[in-house]
Amino acid sequence: MGSASEDRQKAAELPEGDVIRFLLNQHAQIRDLFDEVESSHGEQRHDAFEELRGLLAIHETAEEMVLRPVTENIAADGVAAARNAEEQEANEVLKQLETVDVDSDDFEKQIAELKKSVDEHAENEEHEEFPAVLEHCDADQRAQMGRRIQAVEKIAPTRPHPTAAGKPAMQWTVGPFAALIDKARDALASVRD
């Protein structure tokens, strides 16, 4: 199991703008947010979970739309499909967690299970998917993918959508519309709080 500091160290070895550098830094941020959710309570835990949920939704959508089509062509058979399936499962758990009191025992159990599965997913990406991208895509291609991922993240949904998760074609079709709705919901929630 990796750590946030290991992810940041690996990322620092790659050029600025490289898609793998960008994703490793996000993996580190996700690991940090899980730790913050687990170590906090009340409103602080709620806010940390909201940030985590948003980052996971955006991160996974961007990977599915930009990285997975490349992985499908360059990695071993089944790697892209397995990562998409893992993301779909995580989206379903995130959707359930949205309805659970953040200070309940049920939330703590589910967030611990989600952390474990997201960590395993990140490790799978880092050991099966990222090396293939580094081997088969040159620095310019990886920089272009990095720019595309960042562009997609600007229009990606901020909430889990299990019906689209793990399906890149559906992400391209539904994602921008879901993002508009999600951003409106996020804005309304911030006004209520």
MIDOSE-1310 file (N, C-alpha, C; in nm, 2 decimals, decimal comma, always signed):
residues 193
mgsa	+0,08/-0,12/+0,00/+0,00/+0,00/+0,00/+0,09/+0,12/+0,00; +0,06/+0,22/-0,09/+0,14/+0,34/-0,10/+0,10/+0,44/+0,00; +0,17/+0,55/+0,00/+0,14/+0,66/+0,08/+0,14/+0,79/+0,00; +0,08/+0,89/+0,06/+0,08/+1,02/-0,01/+0,22/+1,07/-0,04
sedr	+0,31/+1,06/+0,06/+0,45/+1,11/+0,04/+0,52/+1,03/-0,08; +0,49/+0,90/-0,08/+0,55/+0,82/-0,19/+0,49/+0,86/-0,33; +0,36/+0,89/-0,33/+0,30/+0,94/-0,46/+0,36/+1,07/-0,50; +0,38/+1,16/-0,40/+0,44/+1,29/-0,44/+0,59/+1,28/-0,48
qkaa	+0,66/+1,19/-0,42/+0,80/+1,17/-0,46/+0,80/+1,11/-0,60; +0,72/+1,01/-0,64/+0,72/+0,96/-0,77/+0,68/+1,07/-0,87; +0,58/+1,15/-0,83/+0,53/+1,26/-0,92/+0,64/+1,36/-0,95; +0,72/+1,39/-0,85/+0,83/+1,49/-0,86/+0,94/+1,45/-0,96
elpe	+0,94/+1,32/-0,99/+1,04/+1,27/-1,08/+1,00/+1,29/-1,23; +0,88/+1,33/-1,25/+0,83/+1,34/-1,38/+0,82/+1,49/-1,42; +0,82/+1,52/-1,55/+0,81/+1,67/-1,59/+0,67/+1,73/-1,55; +0,68/+1,86/-1,53/+0,56/+1,94/-1,50/+0,46/+1,92/-1,62
gdvi	+0,34/+1,90/-1,59/+0,24/+1,88/-1,69/+0,21/+1,74/-1,74; +0,30/+1,65/-1,70/+0,29/+1,51/-1,74/+0,16/+1,45/-1,67; +0,09/+1,38/-1,75/-0,04/+1,32/-1,70/-0,02/+1,23/-1,58; +0,09/+1,15/-1,58/+0,11/+1,06/-1,46/+0,15/+1,14/-1,34
rfll	+0,23/+1,25/-1,36/+0,26/+1,34/-1,25/+0,14/+1,40/-1,19; +0,05/+1,45/-1,27/-0,07/+1,51/-1,23/-0,16/+1,41/-1,15; -0,17/+1,29/-1,20/-0,26/+1,18/-1,14/-0,19/+1,13/-1,01; -0,06/+1,12/-1,00/+0,00/+1,08/-0,88/-0,02/+1,18/-0,77
nqha	-0,01/+1,31/-0,81/-0,03/+1,42/-0,71/-0,18/+1,41/-0,66; -0,27/+1,38/-0,75/-0,41/+1,37/-0,70/-0,43/+1,25/-0,61; -0,36/+1,14/-0,64/-0,37/+1,02/-0,56/-0,32/+1,06/-0,42; -0,21/+1,14/-0,41/-0,16/+1,18/-0,28/-0,27/+1,27/-0,21
qird	-0,33/+1,36/-0,28/-0,43/+1,44/-0,22/-0,55/+1,36/-0,17; -0,59/+1,26/-0,25/-0,70/+1,17/-0,21/-0,67/+1,10/-0,08; -0,55/+1,05/-0,07/-0,50/+0,98/+0,05/-0,51/+1,07/+0,17; -0,46/+1,19/+0,15/-0,46/+1,29/+0,26/-0,61/+1,32/+0,30
lfde	-0,70/+1,33/+0,21/-0,84/+1,36/+0,24/-0,90/+1,25/+0,31; -0,87/+1,13/+0,28/-0,93/+1,01/+0,35/-0,88/+1,02/+0,50; -0,75/+1,05/+0,52/-0,70/+1,06/+0,65/-0,77/+1,17/+0,73; -0,80/+1,28/+0,66/-0,87/+1,39/+0,73/-1,01/+1,36/+0,76
vess	-1,08/+1,29/+0,67/-1,21/+1,24/+0,70/-1,21/+1,15/+0,82; -1,12/+1,05/+0,83/-1,12/+0,96/+0,94/-1,08/+1,02/+1,07; -1,00/+1,13/+1,07/-0,95/+1,18/+1,19/-1,04/+1,30/+1,24; -1,14/+1,34/+1,17/-1,22/+1,46/+1,21/-1,36/+1,41/+1,25
hgeq	-1,44/+1,51/+1,29/-1,58/+1,48/+1,33/-1,66/+1,61/+1,30; -1,79/+1,58/+1,30/-1,89/+1,69/+1,28/-1,87/+1,76/+1,15; -1,88/+1,90/+1,16/-1,88/+1,98/+1,04/-1,74/+1,97/+0,96; -1,63/+1,95/+1,04/-1,50/+1,94/+0,97/-1,50/+1,81/+0,89
rhda	-1,56/+1,70/+0,95/-1,56/+1,57/+0,87/-1,65/+1,59/+0,75; -1,77/+1,65/+0,77/-1,86/+1,67/+0,66/-1,79/+1,75/+0,55; -1,72/+1,85/+0,58/-1,65/+1,93/+0,48/-1,54/+1,86/+0,41; -1,46/+1,78/+0,49/-1,36/+1,70/+0,43/-1,41/+1,59/+0,34
feel	-1,53/+1,53/+0,38/-1,59/+1,43/+0,29/-1,64/+1,49/+0,17; -1,70/+1,61/+0,17/-1,75/+1,68/+0,05/-1,64/+1,70/-0,04; -1,52/+1,75/+0,01/-1,41/+1,77/-0,07/-1,35/+1,64/-0,14; -1,35/+1,54/-0,05/-1,30/+1,41/-0,10/-1,40/+1,35/-0,21
rgll	-1,53/+1,36/-0,18/-1,63/+1,31/-0,28/-1,61/+1,38/-0,41; -1,60/+1,52/-0,41/-1,58/+1,60/-0,53/-1,46/+1,56/-0,61; -1,35/+1,55/-0,53/-1,22/+1,52/-0,60/-1,23/+1,38/-0,66; -1,28/+1,28/-0,59/-1,29/+1,14/-0,65/-1,38/+1,14/-0,77
aihe	-1,49/+1,21/-0,77/-1,58/+1,22/-0,89/-1,51/+1,28/-1,01; -1,45/+1,39/-0,99/-1,38/+1,46/-1,10/-1,26/+1,38/-1,15; -1,18/+1,33/-1,05/-1,06/+1,25/-1,09/-1,10/+1,12/-1,17; -1,19/+1,05/-1,12/-1,23/+0,93/-1,19/-1,29/+0,95/-1,33
taee	-1,38/+1,06/-1,34/-1,44/+1,09/-1,47/-1,33/+1,12/-1,57; -1,23/+1,21/-1,53/-1,12/+1,25/-1,62/-1,04/+1,13/-1,66; -1,01/+1,04/-1,57/-0,93/+0,92/-1,60/-1,01/+0,84/-1,70; -1,14/+0,82/-1,68/-1,22/+0,74/-1,77/-1,23/+0,80/-1,91
mvlr	-1,23/+0,93/-1,92/-1,25/+1,00/-2,05/-1,11/+1,02/-2,12; -1,00/+1,03/-2,05/-0,88/+1,06/-2,12/-0,78/+0,94/-2,11; -0,76/+0,89/-1,99/-0,66/+0,78/-1,97/-0,70/+0,64/-2,02; -0,82/+0,61/-1,99/-0,87/+0,47/-2,02/-0,87/+0,43/-2,17
pvte	-0,91/+0,53/-2,26/-0,90/+0,49/-2,40/-0,75/+0,46/-2,44; -0,66/+0,53/-2,39/-0,51/+0,51/-2,42/-0,47/+0,37/-2,36; -0,51/+0,35/-2,23/-0,48/+0,22/-2,16/-0,53/+0,10/-2,24; -0,65/+0,12/-2,29/-0,72/+0,01/-2,37/-0,63/-0,03/-2,48
niaa	-0,56/+0,06/-2,54/-0,47/+0,03/-2,66/-0,33/-0,02/-2,62; -0,28/+0,02/-2,50/-0,14/-0,01/-2,48/-0,11/-0,11/-2,36; -0,21/-0,12/-2,27/-0,19/-0,21/-2,15/-0,24/-0,35/-2,18; -0,21/-0,44/-2,09/-0,25/-0,58/-2,10/-0,41/-0,58/-2,11
dgva	-0,46/-0,69/-2,18/-0,60/-0,71/-2,19/-0,67/-0,70/-2,05; -0,78/-0,63/-2,04/-0,86/-0,63/-1,92/-0,82/-0,52/-1,82; -0,70/-0,46/-1,84/-0,66/-0,36/-1,74/-0,76/-0,24/-1,74; -0,79/-0,18/-1,85/-0,88/-0,07/-1,85/-1,02/-0,10/-1,80
aarn	-1,07/-0,22/-1,84/-1,20/-0,26/-1,80/-1,20/-0,28/-1,65; -1,10/-0,34/-1,59/-1,09/-0,36/-1,45/-1,09/-0,23/-1,37; -1,01/-0,13/-1,42/-1,01/+0,00/-1,35/-1,14/+0,07/-1,36; -1,21/+0,06/-1,47/-1,34/+0,12/-1,49/-1,44/+0,05/-1,39
aeeq	-1,43/-0,08/-1,38/-1,53/-0,15/-1,29/-1,50/-0,11/-1,14; -1,38/-0,09/-1,11/-1,34/-0,05/-0,97/-1,40/+0,09/-0,94; -1,39/+0,18/-1,04/-1,44/+0,31/-1,03/-1,59/+0,31/-1,02; -1,66/+0,23/-1,09/-1,81/+0,22/-1,08/-1,85/+0,17/-0,94
eane	-1,78/+0,08/-0,89/-1,81/+0,03/-0,75/-1,79/+0,14/-0,65; -1,68/+0,22/-0,66/-1,65/+0,33/-0,57/-1,76/+0,44/-0,58; -1,81/+0,46/-0,70/-1,91/+0,56/-0,72/-2,04/+0,52/-0,65; -2,07/+0,39/-0,65/-2,19/+0,34/-0,59/-2,18/+0,36/-0,44
vlkq	-2,06/+0,33/-0,38/-2,04/+0,35/-0,23/-2,05/+0,50/-0,20; -1,99/+0,59/-0,28/-1,99/+0,73/-0,26/-2,13/+0,78/-0,26; -2,21/+0,73/-0,35/-2,35/+0,78/-0,36/-2,43/+0,74/-0,23; -2,40/+0,62/-0,18/-2,46/+0,57/-0,05/-2,42/+0,66/+0,06
letv	-2,29/+0,69/+0,07/-2,23/+0,77/+0,18/-2,29/+0,91/+0,19; -2,34/+0,96/+0,08/-2,40/+1,09/+0,08/-2,52/+1,10/+0,17; -2,58/+0,99/+0,19/-2,70/+0,99/+0,27/-2,68/+0,94/+0,42; -2,56/+0,92/+0,45/-2,53/+0,86/+0,59/-2,47/+0,97/+0,68
dvds	-2,51/+0,98/+0,80/-2,46/+1,08/+0,90/-2,31/+1,05/+0,91; -2,23/+1,16/+0,89/-2,08/+1,15/+0,89/-2,03/+1,11/+1,03; -2,10/+1,12/+1,14/-2,06/+1,08/+1,27/-2,11/+0,95/+1,32; -2,18/+0,88/+1,23/-2,23/+0,75/+1,26/-2,13/+0,64/+1,25
ddfe	-2,15/+0,53/+1,32/-2,07/+0,41/+1,31/-2,07/+0,35/+1,16; -2,19/+0,36/+1,10/-2,21/+0,31/+0,96/-2,12/+0,39/+0,87; -2,11/+0,52/+0,88/-2,02/+0,60/+0,80/-1,88/+0,56/+0,82; -1,84/+0,55/+0,94/-1,70/+0,51/+0,97/-1,66/+0,38/+0,91
kqia	-1,75/+0,28/+0,92/-1,73/+0,15/+0,86/-1,72/+0,16/+0,70; -1,82/+0,23/+0,65/-1,82/+0,24/+0,50/-1,70/+0,32/+0,45; -1,66/+0,43/+0,52/-1,55/+0,51/+0,47/-1,42/+0,43/+0,48; -1,41/+0,35/+0,58/-1,29/+0,27/+0,59/-1,28/+0,17/+0,48
elkk	-1,39/+0,11/+0,44/-1,40/+0,01/+0,33/-1,37/+0,08/+0,20; -1,43/+0,20/+0,18/-1,40/+0,28/+0,06/-1,26/+0,32/+0,05; -1,20/+0,36/+0,16/-1,06/+0,40/+0,16/-0,97/+0,28/+0,11; -1,00/+0,16/+0,16/-0,93/+0,04/+0,13/-0,94/+0,01/-0,02
svde	-1,06/+0,02/-0,07/-1,08/-0,01/-0,22/-1,03/+0,09/-0,31; -1,03/+0,22/-0,27/-0,98/+0,33/-0,35/-0,82/+0,32/-0,35; -0,77/+0,28/-0,23/-0,62/+0,26/-0,23/-0,58/+0,15/-0,32; -0,65/+0,04/-0,31/-0,62/-0,08/-0,40/-0,63/-0,04/-0,55
haen	-0,73/+0,04/-0,58/-0,75/+0,09/-0,71/-0,63/+0,18/-0,76; -0,59/+0,27/-0,67/-0,48/+0,35/-0,70/-0,35/+0,27/-0,72; -0,33/+0,17/-0,64/-0,22/+0,09/-0,65/-0,22/+0,01/-0,78; -0,34/-0,04/-0,82/-0,35/-0,11/-0,95/-0,32/-0,01/-1,07
eehe	-0,37/+0,11/-1,06/-0,33/+0,21/-1,16/-0,18/+0,23/-1,17; -0,12/+0,25/-1,05/+0,02/+0,28/-1,04/+0,11/+0,17/-1,08; +0,06/+0,04/-1,07/+0,14/-0,07/-1,11/+0,11/-0,14/-1,25; -0,01/-0,12/-1,29/-0,05/-0,18/-1,42/-0,07/-0,08/-1,53
efpa	-0,13/+0,04/-1,50/-0,17/+0,13/-1,60/-0,06/+0,24/-1,63; -0,02/+0,30/-1,52/+0,08/+0,41/-1,54/+0,21/+0,37/-1,60; +0,27/+0,25/-1,57/+0,39/+0,21/-1,64/+0,37/+0,19/-1,79; +0,25/+0,14/-1,83/+0,22/+0,12/-1,97/+0,22/+0,26/-2,04
vleh	+0,16/+0,36/-1,98/+0,16/+0,49/-2,03/+0,30/+0,55/-2,04; +0,38/+0,53/-1,94/+0,51/+0,58/-1,94/+0,60/+0,51/-2,04; +0,57/+0,39/-2,07/+0,65/+0,31/-2,16/+0,61/+0,34/-2,31; +0,48/+0,35/-2,33/+0,43/+0,37/-2,47/+0,40/+0,51/-2,52
cdad	+0,40/+0,60/-2,43/+0,37/+0,74/-2,47/+0,49/+0,83/-2,44; +0,53/+0,91/-2,53/+0,64/+1,00/-2,51/+0,60/+1,12/-2,43; +0,70/+1,20/-2,39/+0,67/+1,31/-2,30/+0,57/+1,41/-2,36; +0,58/+1,43/-2,49/+0,48/+1,52/-2,55/+0,34/+1,47/-2,54
qraq	+0,32/+1,34/-2,57/+0,19/+1,27/-2,56/+0,14/+1,28/-2,42; +0,23/+1,25/-2,32/+0,18/+1,26/-2,18/+0,15/+1,40/-2,14; +0,22/+1,50/-2,19/+0,19/+1,64/-2,16/+0,05/+1,68/-2,22; +0,03/+1,63/-2,34/-0,10/+1,66/-2,41/-0,22/+1,59/-2,32
mgrr	-0,19/+1,47/-2,28/-0,29/+1,40/-2,20/-0,31/+1,47/-2,06; -0,21/+1,53/-2,01/-0,22/+1,61/-1,89/-0,31/+1,73/-1,91; -0,29/+1,80/-2,02/-0,37/+1,91/-2,05/-0,52/+1,87/-2,07; -0,54/+1,76/-2,14/-0,68/+1,71/-2,16/-0,74/+1,67/-2,03
iqav	-0,67/+1,60/-1,94/-0,73/+1,57/-1,81/-0,77/+1,69/-1,73; -0,68/+1,79/-1,73/-0,72/+1,91/-1,66/-0,84/+1,98/-1,72; -0,85/+1,98/-1,85/-0,96/+2,04/-1,92/-1,09/+1,97/-1,89; -1,09/+1,83/-1,89/-1,20/+1,75/-1,86/-1,25/+1,77/-1,71
ekia	-1,15/+1,79/-1,62/-1,19/+1,81/-1,48/-1,27/+1,93/-1,46; -1,25/+2,03/-1,55/-1,32/+2,16/-1,53/-1,47/+2,14/-1,56; -1,50/+2,04/-1,65/-1,64/+2,02/-1,68/-1,70/+1,89/-1,63; -1,62/+1,82/-1,54/-1,66/+1,69/-1,49/-1,76/+1,71/-1,37
ptrp	-1,85/+1,61/-1,35/-1,94/+1,61/-1,24/-1,86/+1,61/-1,11; -1,92/+1,68/-1,01/-1,86/+1,68/-0,88/-1,92/+1,58/-0,78; -2,02/+1,51/-0,83/-2,08/+1,41/-0,74/-2,08/+1,27/-0,82; -2,09/+1,16/-0,74/-2,09/+1,03/-0,81/-2,21/+1,01/-0,89
hpta	-2,19/+0,95/-1,01/-2,30/+0,91/-1,10/-2,28/+0,77/-1,14; -2,32/+0,67/-1,05/-2,29/+0,53/-1,08/-2,33/+0,48/-1,21; -2,44/+0,53/-1,27/-2,48/+0,48/-1,40/-2,38/+0,52/-1,51; -2,31/+0,62/-1,50/-2,21/+0,66/-1,60/-2,07/+0,61/-1,57
agkp	-2,04/+0,59/-1,44/-1,91/+0,55/-1,40/-1,86/+0,42/-1,46; -1,74/+0,42/-1,50/-1,68/+0,30/-1,57/-1,72/+0,29/-1,72; -1,79/+0,39/-1,77/-1,83/+0,39/-1,91/-1,79/+0,51/-1,98; -1,66/+0,52/-2,04/-1,61/+0,64/-2,10/-1,71/+0,71/-2,20
amqw	-1,77/+0,63/-2,28/-1,86/+0,69/-2,38/-1,98/+0,76/-2,31; -2,03/+0,70/-2,21/-2,14/+0,76/-2,13/-2,09/+0,89/-2,06; -1,97/+0,89/-2,01/-1,91/+1,00/-1,95/-1,91/+1,12/-2,04; -1,87/+1,10/-2,17/-1,87/+1,20/-2,27/-2,01/+1,26/-2,30
tvgp	-2,11/+1,17/-2,29/-2,24/+1,21/-2,32/-2,31/+1,28/-2,21; -2,30/+1,22/-2,09/-2,38/+1,26/-1,97/-2,30/+1,35/-1,89; -2,17/+1,34/-1,88/-2,08/+1,41/-1,79/-2,10/+1,56/-1,79; -2,10/+1,63/-1,90/-2,11/+1,78/-1,89/-2,25/+1,82/-1,84
faal	-2,35/+1,75/-1,87/-2,49/+1,79/-1,82/-2,49/+1,76/-1,67; -2,44/+1,64/-1,63/-2,44/+1,61/-1,48/-2,36/+1,71/-1,41; -2,25/+1,76/-1,47/-2,16/+1,86/-1,40/-2,24/+1,99/-1,38; -2,32/+2,03/-1,47/-2,39/+2,15/-1,46/-2,49/+2,14/-1,34
idka	-2,56/+2,03/-1,33/-2,65/+2,00/-1,22/-2,57/+1,99/-1,09; -2,46/+1,92/-1,09/-2,38/+1,91/-0,97/-2,33/+2,04/-0,92; -2,28/+2,12/-1,01/-2,23/+2,25/-0,97/-2,34/+2,34/-0,91; -2,46/+2,33/-0,97/-2,57/+2,41/-0,91/-2,61/+2,36/-0,77
rdal	-2,61/+2,23/-0,75/-2,64/+2,17/-0,62/-2,53/+2,21/-0,52; -2,40/+2,21/-0,56/-2,29/+2,25/-0,48/-2,31/+2,40/-0,43; -2,35/+2,48/-0,53/-2,37/+2,62/-0,50/-2,48/+2,64/-0,40; -2,59/+2,57/-0,42/-2,70/+2,58/-0,33/-2,67/+2,53/-0,19
asvr	-2,59/+2,42/-0,18/-2,55/+2,37/-0,06/-2,46/+2,47/+0,02; -2,38/+2,54/-0,05/-2,29/+2,63/+0,01/-2,37/+2,75/+0,07; -2,48/+2,79/+0,00/-2,56/+2,90/+0,05/-2,63/+2,86/+0,18; -2,68/+2,73/+0,18/-2,75/+2,68/+0,30/-2,66/+2,67/+0,42
d	-2,54/+2,63/+0,40/-2,44/+2,61/+0,51/-2,40/+2,74/+0,56
